[in-house]
Amino acid sequence: MFSAYLLLLGAIVAEIAGSVALKYSDGLTRAVPSLVVVIAYALSFWQFALALKVLPLGITAAIWAGMGIVGSALFGVILFGERLGWTEIAGMVMIVGGTVLLTLFSTVGQHG
């Protein structure tokens, strides 16, 4: 089970890398960032698929998407000077809180 969560973490990191590269690709008009987009998203989906062999779909997809949103937003701030208002921050706090709840306390997919 632990290795499935490592795969999920890898899928999240790759998704964030793909999103950052997508911003750098300038609408997929720059070759190198565009190639990084394709590789990163392919890696993300591959690792996500492997994690799904063990983890339940609903919870895993929620964690993957939620952490991808938060990570991409944080890199937007760090790399591109994007600003987050209180509503964006509050929303991301709720996403992280929901992810923690799902990860620690969900019984979906457990047998018995």
C-alpha positions in Angstrom: 0.0 0.0 0.0 2.8 2.4 0.8 4.3 2.0 -2.6 1.0 2.9 -4.2 1.0 6.2 -2.3 4.6 6.8 -3.5 3.3 6.2 -7.1 0.5 8.7 -6.4 3.0 11.2 -5.1 5.0 10.7 -8.3 1.9 11.2 -10.4 1.1 14.4 -8.5 4.7 15.8 -9.0 4.6 14.9 -12.7 1.2 16.5 -13.1 2.5 19.7 -11.5 5.7 19.6 -13.7 3.5 19.2 -16.8 1.3 22.1 -15.8 4.3 24.4 -15.2 5.8 23.3 -18.5 2.5 24.0 -20.2 2.7 27.6 -19.0 6.3 27.8 -20.3 5.3 26.3 -23.6 3.4 29.4 -24.7 0.4 27.6 -26.0 2.5 24.6 -27.1 4.5 26.8 -29.5 7.9 26.2 -27.8 9.4 22.8 -28.6 11.3 21.9 -25.4 8.6 22.9 -22.9 6.0 21.2 -25.1 8.0 18.0 -25.0 8.2 18.2 -21.2 4.4 18.6 -21.1 3.9 15.4 -23.0 6.5 13.4 -21.0 5.3 14.8 -17.7 1.6 14.1 -18.3 2.4 10.6 -19.7 4.5 9.8 -16.6 1.7 11.2 -14.4 -1.0 9.1 -16.0 1.2 6.0 -15.9 2.0 6.3 -12.2 -1.6 7.2 -11.5 -2.7 4.0 -13.3 -0.3 1.9 -11.3 -1.5 3.5 -8.0 -5.1 2.6 -9.0 -4.2 -1.1 -9.1 -4.2 -0.8 -5.3 -6.0 2.4 -4.2 -9.7 3.2 -4.8 -10.5 5.4 -7.7 -12.6 8.1 -6.1 -10.3 8.9 -3.2 -7.1 8.6 -5.4 -8.5 10.8 -8.1 -9.5 13.4 -5.5 -6.1 13.4 -3.9 -4.3 13.6 -7.3 -6.5 16.4 -8.6 -6.6 18.4 -5.4 -2.8 18.3 -4.8 -2.2 19.1 -8.4 -4.4 22.2 -8.1 -2.6 23.4 -5.0 0.9 22.6 -6.3 0.3 24.3 -9.6 -1.1 27.4 -7.9 1.9 27.6 -5.6 4.3 27.3 -8.5 2.3 30.0 -10.3 3.0 32.3 -7.4 6.7 31.3 -7.1 7.6 31.2 -10.8 5.2 33.6 -12.5 4.4 36.1 -9.8 0.7 35.2 -9.8 -1.3 36.4 -6.8 -3.6 34.6 -4.6 -6.4 36.3 -2.7 -8.0 35.2 0.5 -10.7 33.2 -1.4 -8.1 31.2 -3.4 -6.0 30.6 -0.2 -9.2 29.5 1.7 -10.1 27.2 -1.1 -6.7 25.6 -1.2 -6.7 25.2 2.6 -10.0 23.3 2.2 -8.6 21.1 -0.6 -5.6 20.2 1.6 -7.8 19.6 4.6 -10.1 17.4 2.5 -7.1 15.5 1.2 -5.8 14.9 4.7 -9.2 13.6 5.8 -9.5 11.3 2.8 -6.0 10.0 3.2 -6.2 9.3 6.9 -9.7 8.4 7.6 -11.4 7.0 4.4 -12.6 3.5 4.5 -13.5 3.3 0.8 -12.0 0.3 -0.8 -11.3 -1.5 2.5 -12.8 -5.0 2.8 -14.2 -6.5 5.9 
